[in-house]
Amino acid sequence: MIQPQPEESSPLQRLVVLIRETTGNVIPPARFAFLEEVAERRAKACGVSGVEAYVHALAARELPNEWENLIPLVTIKESYFFRAPQQFDVVRQRILPALVKARSASRQLRIWSAACARGEEPATLAMLLADEPSLAGWSWTIVATDLDEEALAGARIGLYGERAVSQVPPELLARWFTRRGKLYELDSGLRSRIVYQSLNLAHAPFALPYDEFDLVLMRNVLIYFRRPLQRWVISQVARLLTPEGYLFLGASETLWQIQDELESVDLGPCFAYHHREARPAEVESPKAPAKRPERPRLPRPTPPQPAPAEPAPPRPRAPVPAPEPRPLVAQAPPQAVVPSVHELLLAAARELAANRTAEAGRAVEQALVANPSEPSAHALEGFLHDLAGRSEEAVTAYRAALYLDPGLFQVRVLLGDCLLRLGHRDRAEQQFREVLTLLAGGRERTLVLFSDLPLPDRDRAQRRARQVLKGK
């Protein structure tokens, strides 16, 4: 369901624009009420009279160091050790052995954990590398970056609560953590292998300690950026990735229609990306990793507002100039009437109901450019892929929608059926069990904008879920 948005010229909307231009993060509509509460608290703390005065002072840079106070409040830092364990299993079992062969001469590995929050991800990687016998005597370093200085300070201290360590295997918990009252302290020797550094992915240059990285984890980051910034960030990451290196994104993220420098490789339980032209370090498996074929693209329209200029294709690892900085002031609204995301999605649903899929695709692409954090846009993108028989692309889009709104039971049904068609019955059954849980608990959410489309209602979703689970 699309949440109501504040007026274009309201102080809250100007704050949304400021946050996007400063950090790259798109605040989803579902968090607008929370953002307004944060702005009110910060206005009071700064001694200014209300949200409007606070936003004006912030844009005019009249509040020294206020961004350091605001960013921790508006960025999402929820994480824990061994999150998305299938990716860490692949790193341990297949990626590390391949990189050990590729780096046998230099005996060193460089890894980058981008948007590391309080450090759970790089610390998980450090445990894996420290336990890998083939890396004994090697020089390996993990660079952990985040925009939030407060989160980095916590990462450097290395203290974590019960929730953060709940997925750590007992033997690793005993080996690498010391109990400190209700908290757990990460081993200081392990922390010494991690370089914690502040870095804003929305602004160049990336002042990293190394020119190349063998492995980059940038999980659940791009989904908060608009499409032009996604393209630009990935272009920088591609330049930093060694020819043999791998990039991991979040399970709901994809580089399809974003760039052409990196291509996906199927590693079994998950996907990663490597250079299209170069030969990556070969991972061992019963059969060679299957690369996805070139994907058909939805028609790409001109974005409703001018996007930042794309950087020219650079030579490998040459210095890249930063994009022209945008002033931290709200811009005057354009004269032309620009459709809202709500209007674009309604138009897409109408075109799709009339079997005009190309027109629907253009409207969906415009909606995703305008607001990549709108779950309904990702859901409709997945539905379009589904109709065209592009099941893998549909799965990616449906997962993006559910990442942003886990209660969309109709999307879970569609995702479950897609997974069944792809032969992933266990994963499909997990989705259908979640459908029944949502419906039983009254926590389901409906794609109300798409009532004209053949989406399962509550009763049909329940029957379908029971049918699949009964046929186990």
Beta strands, then each sheet from edge to edge (+ up, - down):
strand 1: 108-114
strand 2: 139-146
strand 3: 159-160
strand 4: 177-180
strand 5: 183-186
strand 6: 194-198
strand 7: 213-218
strand 8: 241-249
strand 9: 262-266
strand 10: 271-275
strand 11: 290-291
sheet 1: 6+ 2+ 1+ 7+ 8+
sheet 2: 3+ 5- 4+
sheet 3: 10+ 9- 11+
end
